[in-house]
Amino acid sequence: MAKISLIITTKNETRTISTLLDSIAKQTRIPAEIILANAGPIHEISIPQQLVVRIMELPIEANRATGRNRAIEEARYDHILITDAGCRLKEDWVEKMEKGFQSADVVAGFYASDAQTVFEQCVAPYALVMPDRIDTKTFLPATRSMGITKTVFEQLGRFNEKYRYAEDYEFARRLRKQKIPVCVLPEAIVYWRPRRNLFAFAHMIFEHAFGDGYSKTFRPKVALIFCRYFLWICLLPFAIISQPFFFLYLLSIAFYLTYAVYKNYRYIDHWKALIYLPVLQVISDYAVMWGTLRGSLSAS
């Protein structure tokens, strides 16, 4: 088996990094080295003695793309695994990802919810690809759970450091454009805890939408969101002056919010989801639209 370098980007992650390191120490296959590309203070972390950890200090303004690029440059081995602070690894994640390298130079592991409250369970479908929605033919790697060889990494031109958000999606699009084979492993799981409150959720959605807009990545479902709200705005004057049309107008909104519950309730199965899911849908829509517009204007 080839030796593995595992890289992790951190920024003010003292609270979560120990959990990740503990999960690495419990792996059925321990990476030969772990590189923490750190752009913020890490205080009093306990490193399990079986791990070889190197901490690379970066300027506080460094983004994730910069951290990953520098860490991969410094890695001693050609086979690179990537995950994020704030995650924990299933005990066989490294072993599964390593086997993926036998069939491809890029490995896409999966990431699952580590929700600890009903609210976090409701956030998960908006932030993750749910297990029953995985299409291994189109699934792209994300840096929560990814493997790549240095050769392909350099061939693709590394992560683009001008993108602070969604840089891994932009990188994955280049993978697809160049038709580089990807081994998709739904069973190679990294657990990620969803955002814990509405503000953090809205900020996360905004960041990803900003990254898409900045990189000129426009997804069909984002266009549908803009069209939906544009249509509602255009029809609002008619709803105000016509009572029958007003009820139809409200019915269309009610149907949309009901659908938000219908499509995701099966992942939660708790009465609180009837409240949280419609609220999260509306907040997600507005964060997507605002983030896309801001990102697109910033790139102009």
NORKA-V713753 format. One record per backbone hydrogen bond with DSSP energy under -0.5 kcal/mol. NH is the residue of the N-H (numbers start at 1). CO is the residue of the C=O. If there is no record, write none. Layout:
nh = (NH:NH)
co = (CO:CO)
//
This chain:
nh = (5:6:7:7:8:9:10:16:17:18:20:21:22:23:24:25:26:27:28:32:33:34:35:36:36:37:37:38:38:39:47:48:51:53:54:56:56:57:58:62:67:68:69:70:71:72:73:74:75:79:80:80:81:82:83:85:87:88:90:93:96:97:98:99:100:101:101:102:103:104:107:108:109:109:110:110:112:114:121:122:123:124:125:126:127:127:128:130:133:134:136:138:139:145:146:147:148:149:150:153:154:155:156:157:158:161:163:164:170:171:172:173:174:175:176:177:178:179:180:181:183:184:185:185:188:189:190:191:192:193:194:201:202:203:204:205:206:207:208:209:210:211:212:213:214:215:216:217:218:219:222:223:224:225:226:227:228:229:230:231:232:233:234:235:236:237:239:240:241:242:243:246:247:248:249:250:251:252:253:254:255:256:257:258:259:260:261:262:263:264:264:265:267:268:269:273:274:275:276:277:279:280:281:282:283:284:285:286:287:288:289:290:291:292:293:294:295:296:297:298:299:300:300)
co = (79:33:5:81:35:83:37:13:13:14:16:17:18:19:20:21:22:24:91:4:4:52:6:34:54:8:35:36:56:10:45:46:48:51:34:36:54:55:38:59:63:64:65:66:67:68:69:70:71:3:78:148:5:146:7:9:84:191:189:90:92:93:94:95:96:97:98:99:100:100:147:183:107:145:185:188:190:192:117:118:119:120:121:123:123:124:124:128:130:131:134:135:135:142:82:107:80:105:78:149:150:151:152:154:153:159:160:162:166:167:168:169:170:171:172:173:174:176:175:179:106:182:108:183:185:187:110:88:112:86:192:197:198:199:200:201:202:203:204:205:206:207:208:209:210:211:213:212:216:217:219:219:220:221:222:223:224:225:226:227:228:229:230:231:232:233:235:236:237:238:241:242:243:244:245:246:247:248:249:250:251:252:253:254:255:256:257:258:259:260:261:261:264:265:265:270:271:272:272:273:275:276:277:278:279:280:281:282:283:284:285:286:287:288:289:290:291:292:293:294:295:296:297)
//
